[in-house]
């Protein structure tokens, strides 16, 4: 089956992205535990989900910087184990990955989250070679 890889964790990750895009970050985070419940061989999925969840904890009216600062370095460490343009894009777009909500207007180029939020520079993530 072509979608045989799609697990409960994948569905939870999809729900998180959809709810984030709708500006419902708090509801999106209710799926965090399920999204991170992936098998040992799913490093790319774990990386994508960890980065997504960290970005939600980093921004918006319900920001929890302590959670973001725990998950951010985890995502960066995991990213070093995979070669994926999508992973690189998700991590290098922090914290702008969170869409604007009524509580957080669109960015005008300045970052509301401190640059050291994730404790490590994003240049540790190397894009996949051509």
Buried (B, 14 or more C-beta within 10 A) or exposed (E): EEEEEEBEBBEBBEBBBEBBEEBBBEEBBEBBEBBBBBEEEBBBBBBBBBBBBBBBBBBBEEBBBEBBBBBBBBBBBBBEEBEBEEBBBBBBEBBBBBBEBEEBEEEEEEEBBEEEBBEEEBEEBEEEEE
